[in-house]
Amino acid sequence: MPEGVVYYITRYGYIAIFIILFLQEVGIPNPIPVELLLIFTGYLSFKGLLYLPYVIITTITADFIGANILYFIFYASGTYLIQKKPRWIPISEKKIIRFKEKINNGGWLSIYLFRLISLTRGYTSVVTGLLHIKPRVYLPIVLISAFTWTMVYAILGFILGPSWNIIVKNIDQFKFVLFGIMLIIICISIFIWLRKKQIIQKKNKADINPY
C-alpha cells in the first residue's frame, strides 16, 4: 500500500475515499486497485478509525455518481458516434441495435456482471450510454452492483482486520483471493439468473398448454 495513499485516507477519511473511487469511475487511474483500497478502508473500520456503514455509503455514492457521469456523457453523444461509426467501434449497426434490445428486454445481468469486474466496470458505463440503454434499466443495475462489490470488499477488510499484517506481506497471493471472491459472486448471480429464466420458461409453457 503506497504511503501517500495511506496518509491521504487516514487524514481525510471519507472525503479521500470518495475522491479516489470517483476518479477511478470516471476513467482516471488510481495508484492502487480499488478493491484493495476498499479492503483497506474495511481494515481501518476494524481499527476504529472509520465507521463501516459510512464507508459503504461513501463508496456506493462515489461509484454511482462516477459511473453515471460516464453513462450520460456517452448517452448524449451515442447517436452521433454510432452514425459516424469510428474505427474503435468494430460492431455492425445491426448488432448494436440487437444488443440494445436484448438488454432492454431483460438482459440486465450482463451489465450487472461486467460492473462487478474491475477491468470492465468503466467500459460498461461507456457502452451502455453509447447504446442508449434506457436510464430506467441502467440506473437500478448500477446501484445494485455498486452496493454488491463495495460492500463485499469493505466487509472483507473488516473481517480480515486481525490478519492485516500477513495480508500486506503476501499481497501478490492475496490478489488471487480477491479474484476468486468476485468469481464466486458472478457464478452465484449467473445461477440465480438461469434459475429465474427456467422458472419463467416453465410458467410460459404452462400458460400455453394449460391441460
Secondary structure, 3 states (H helix, E strand, C coil): CCHHHHHHHHHHCHHHHHHHHHHHHCCCCCCCCHHHHHHHHHHHHHCCCCCHHHHHHHHHHHHHHHHHHHHHHHHHHHHHHHHHCCCCCCCCHHHHHHHHHHHHCCCHHHHHHHHHCHHHHHHHHHHHHHCCCCHHHHHHHHHHHHHHHHHHHHHHHHHCHHHHHHHHHCHHHHHHHHHHHHHHHHHHHHHHHHHHHHHHHHHHHHHHCCC
